[in-house]
Amino acid sequence: MEQQKVDMFMMMNNKYFPESQIPYIRERLLAGDENREGLLHSLQFKDPTISLILSLMCGALGIDRFYIGDTGLGIGKLITCGGFGIWAIIDWFLIMGSTREKNLERLMSVI
């Protein structure tokens, strides 16, 4: 892809990915195929801030994990009421990173 298009994509979607992976993503996009550009722009990424809000409001029900696509963990949190509250509290600190990692996986499957 062209440098300008990659810069625009990164500027618009920077918050959805782990900070440490930004140079790698940029490199992969620059080396990527022009034919995948349309598919790349059609991707919908999950917002880490929304996942944190969901975790704070109803994390014991696993809704935050369902939101990012971790269905198994969501069911586990739902059945155990957020690991009896402990798992829900731990997820307040981990859910934003997990959301960014899921977004990175989604992006890498397209590139």
QUIUR-V695006 format. One record per residue. N is the residue number from 1. RES is the residue in three letters. PHI is phi as a letter, one per 20 degrees, with the letter a starting at -180 (none if undefined). Layout:
BEGIN
((N RES PHI) (N RES PHI))
END
This chain:
BEGIN
((1 MET none) (2 GLU f) (3 GLN g) (4 GLN f) (5 LYS f) (6 VAL f) (7 ASP f) (8 MET f) (9 PHE f) (10 MET f) (11 MET f) (12 MET f) (13 ASN d) (14 ASN g) (15 LYS f) (16 TYR e) (17 PHE c) (18 PRO f) (19 GLU g) (20 SER f) (21 GLN e) (22 ILE g) (23 PRO f) (24 TYR f) (25 ILE f) (26 ARG g) (27 GLU f) (28 ARG f) (29 LEU f) (30 LEU f) (31 ALA e) (32 GLY f) (33 ASP e) (34 GLU f) (35 ASN f) (36 ARG e) (37 GLU f) (38 GLY f) (39 LEU f) (40 LEU f) (41 HIS f) (42 SER e) (43 LEU f) (44 GLN d) (45 PHE e) (46 LYS e) (47 ASP e) (48 PRO f) (49 THR f) (50 ILE f) (51 SER f) (52 LEU f) (53 ILE f) (54 LEU f) (55 SER f) (56 LEU f) (57 MET e) (58 CYS b) (59 GLY f) (60 ALA f) (61 LEU e) (62 GLY m) (63 ILE f) (64 ASP f) (65 ARG f) (66 PHE f) (67 TYR g) (68 ILE e) (69 GLY o) (70 ASP e) (71 THR f) (72 GLY f) (73 LEU f) (74 GLY f) (75 ILE f) (76 GLY f) (77 LYS f) (78 LEU f) (79 ILE f) (80 THR e) (81 CYS l) (82 GLY m) (83 GLY m) (84 PHE l) (85 GLY n) (86 ILE f) (87 TRP f) (88 ALA f) (89 ILE f) (90 ILE f) (91 ASP f) (92 TRP g) (93 PHE e) (94 LEU d) (95 ILE f) (96 MET f) (97 GLY f) (98 SER f) (99 THR f) (100 ARG f) (101 GLU f) (102 LYS f) (103 ASN f) (104 LEU f) (105 GLU f) (106 ARG f) (107 LEU f) (108 MET f) (109 SER f) (110 VAL e) (111 ILE f))
END
